Amino acid sequence: MVVKPEDARTIAVLAQVDAGLGQKELALQEAQHAIDLMPISKDIYDGALVLEGLAQVYTWSGEHDRAIEVLQKLVSMPSYINYARLKFHPLWKPLRGNPKFENIVTSLGPK
């Protein structure tokens, strides 16, 4: 594996790992750095992936309102965020039951 120290997607994954390890401040710094390297204005696809990483860091760091704010932004653009992913993927389990999160899930659900 080739390590790319300034690759936004790699840094976003590192931020998620650090959030999972309880390194909240480091994870948030890394996630923000990833966004700075790959903003949505530069690349909508990879930028959205990096932004999703930030939402996951917020989720795992207990910053649920901030995670939901990012998810609300993501559902308005092309991204991996969809009904099934939010409803069933274990990454988002900490947000389940939050009315704002459930509203996002419902808005993406079958009509």
Wavefront OBJ file of the C-alpha trace (Angstrom):
o trace
v 0.000 0.000 0.000
v 1.240 3.466 -0.881
v 0.645 6.022 1.855
v -0.361 9.446 0.589
v 0.087 11.836 3.519
v -1.733 14.703 1.808
v -4.549 12.650 0.284
v -7.864 13.963 1.593
v -9.619 10.585 1.550
v -6.753 8.930 3.434
v -6.777 11.676 6.052
v -10.566 11.407 6.363
v -10.252 7.675 7.104
v -7.486 8.386 9.626
v -9.812 10.894 11.309
v -12.519 8.233 11.561
v -10.050 5.793 13.118
v -8.913 8.390 15.639
v -12.535 9.213 16.499
v -13.175 5.506 17.068
v -10.159 5.435 19.395
v -11.551 8.354 21.407
v -9.074 10.936 20.097
v -11.797 13.532 19.498
v -9.714 16.681 19.039
v -7.167 14.994 16.777
v -9.955 13.408 14.726
v -11.718 16.757 14.268
v -8.459 18.436 13.203
v -7.757 15.671 10.696
v -11.296 15.765 9.309
v -11.105 19.526 8.846
v -7.701 19.177 7.175
v -9.181 16.624 4.766
v -11.977 19.048 3.888
v -9.444 21.832 3.344
v -7.549 19.562 0.930
v -10.674 18.415 -0.922
v -13.522 20.908 -0.654
v -16.788 20.184 -2.432
v -16.109 23.172 -4.678
v -13.001 21.380 -5.973
v -14.482 17.891 -6.417
v -18.134 17.176 -5.625
v -17.630 13.394 -5.454
v -14.496 13.117 -3.330
v -15.445 16.264 -1.438
v -18.726 14.624 -0.430
v -16.872 11.482 0.708
v -14.583 13.607 2.867
v -17.577 15.518 4.238
v -19.255 12.215 5.091
v -16.089 11.328 6.998
v -16.523 14.515 9.023
v -20.125 13.542 9.803
v -18.892 10.162 11.023
v -16.217 11.793 13.186
v -18.862 14.053 14.725
v -21.130 11.039 15.281
v -18.469 8.976 17.023
v -17.273 11.981 19.034
v -20.708 12.640 20.505
v -21.251 15.797 18.419
v -24.572 14.540 17.117
v -26.115 17.907 16.226
v -23.051 18.793 14.167
v -23.140 15.383 12.461
v -26.776 15.921 11.533
v -25.985 19.386 10.124
v -23.379 17.815 7.830
v -25.770 15.027 6.819
v -28.449 17.591 5.953
v -25.950 19.220 3.620
v -24.931 15.872 2.113
v -28.456 14.751 1.234
v -28.786 17.768 -1.056
v -25.859 16.698 -3.274
v -24.528 13.600 -5.018
v -23.073 11.347 -2.328
v -23.223 7.880 -0.866
v -25.773 9.034 1.676
v -29.078 7.313 1.018
v -32.013 5.831 2.885
v -30.619 2.324 3.387
v -27.164 3.540 4.392
v -28.515 5.826 7.096
v -31.232 3.456 8.271
v -29.167 0.269 8.503
v -25.418 0.920 8.435
v -23.917 0.560 11.929
v -21.815 3.726 11.463
v -24.907 5.815 12.075
v -26.326 3.834 15.023
v -25.481 6.546 17.595
v -27.788 8.959 15.731
v -30.780 6.657 15.513
v -33.665 7.848 17.634
v -32.662 11.501 17.244
v -35.728 13.183 15.691
v -33.645 15.318 13.314
v -31.748 12.277 12.084
v -34.952 10.260 11.719
v -36.451 13.116 9.657
v -33.494 12.902 7.254
v -33.904 9.111 6.979
v -37.662 9.442 6.399
v -37.123 12.119 3.736
v -34.924 9.689 1.792
v -37.228 6.703 2.220
v -39.626 5.140 -0.225
v -42.610 7.298 -1.044
l 1 2 3 4 5 6 7 8 9 10 11 12 13 14 15 16 17 18 19 20 21 22 23 24 25 26 27 28 29 30 31 32 33 34 35 36 37 38 39 40 41 42 43 44 45 46 47 48 49 50 51 52 53 54 55 56 57 58 59 60 61 62 63 64 65 66 67 68 69 70 71 72 73 74 75 76 77 78 79 80 81 82 83 84 85 86 87 88 89 90 91 92 93 94 95 96 97 98 99 100 101 102 103 104 105 106 107 108 109 110 111
